[in-house]
Amino acid sequence: MKLYGVTDTQLRDCLNEANKRYKGNLTFNYVESHRSYVQFTMRVKDSHLLGARLGQSGRHITAACWHAHRDLMRVIFDRFPEAKLVSAQARYDGVEGFAREFEATGYKNIGSMMYPVYYMEACECTR
């Protein structure tokens, strides 16, 4: 993801805040500062704890789930309402763009046509 209008230190502070719900299980794969943006990806430390995504077969993987991404983005946009974030799923122009666009990303099929799995259901957050 590319995040504009937030420094890497501010991003790490946002993760610490979001991590309260996930008991410290969220972490970054990497965070790279560039001149006008911060690029990062997020994952979990333990694939069997809250915030981990399930693969298409139901196997626990270290990718962060839809809810964990949502919660981090909520903190970012609460603190920095003018920030812009570009992910593989969508582009969020400020807090209004996030509010308008994010929920639809949960309905993306990450399974197959025969066995659909929606991004927002590929975890154990709601079970």
N, C-alpha and C positions, 0 to 999 in steps of 0.2 A: 504494500500500500504506500501511497505517497500522501504526505500530510503537509499542507501549506499553512503558515501562520502560527506554528507551534515549534518550539525548540526540542531537541532530544531530551534535555533535562525535564522540561515541562511534560513531555510525553511519558517519561518514566514515572513522574509524579502521578499522572492520570492512571497509569497501570496499577500503581500502589493503591490508589483509591478503589478502582474496580476490583482489585484482588481481595478486598475485604469479604466480598460475597463468596469468593472461590478459595478462601483459606490459603492464599499464597500459591495456588497451583498454576496461575497464568505466568508466562514469561515470554520473552522475545526470542525468536530465532536469530534475528539480527536487527540492529538499528544503525542506519548510516545517515549522517548529516551531510546535506548538500547545500549549496549556496542559498537556494530559495525553498527547500523542502526537506523533510525527514522521511526516509524510506524505511519501512519495517515490515516484519511479519511476526505473528504471534502464534504460540503453541502452548501446550501444557507440560508440566513436569512429570505428572503421573497420569497415564491414560485411563486409569480406573477411578479417578476422582472427578468431582464436579468441574465442568468446563471442557471436558474432553469430547471430541466428536466420535461418532461411530462410523465405521466404514459401511459400504453398501451391504456387506454380508452380516453386519452387526458386530464386527470385531472392534475392540477399543483401539483408537489410534491417538497419536500425540497432537494432532491438529486441534486447534481451539474451535469450539462449536459456535453456532450462529449466535446463541445467547451471550457467550463471552465476548464476541466481537461487538455485539449490540451494547453491552454494558460498558466496555471501554469507550466506544464512540459516544455514548451518552455523557460520560464524564468529560471527554474532550470538548464536546459541543456545549455542555453546561459552562465550562470554564472559558472556552474560547469560541463564542457564538459566530464569529466571522471566519473561523477556520474552514479550509477546504480539504476534502479527503477524496482521493481517487483509489478505488479498489477494483478487483477483477469483476465484482458484482455491479458496482454503480459508481456514480460521481455524486458527492454530497457537497453542495455549495452552501455552507453555513448551516446553522441549526435548523432553519426552515427546510432546506433541501434534505437534510437528514430525516426530519420528521415526515416529509412527503415521500421519500424514496425507500427507506430502509425496510419496512415491513414486507414489501413485495419481494425482496431478495430471499425471504424465508420460504417462498413457494417455488424456488428453483429446484428442479429435479436433479438430484445428484446420484440417483440410482439408474435403472434402465427403463426402457419403455414397458417391458413386461412386469418389472418389479420396481415401481417408482418409490423413491425415498426423497422426501422434501428436506431441504437444508435445515429448517427449523425443527424437524422431528428426528434428526440424526444425532441424538445425544440422550442423556438421561436426566437432563435438567427439569423436565416436566413430568417425569414419572414418579 
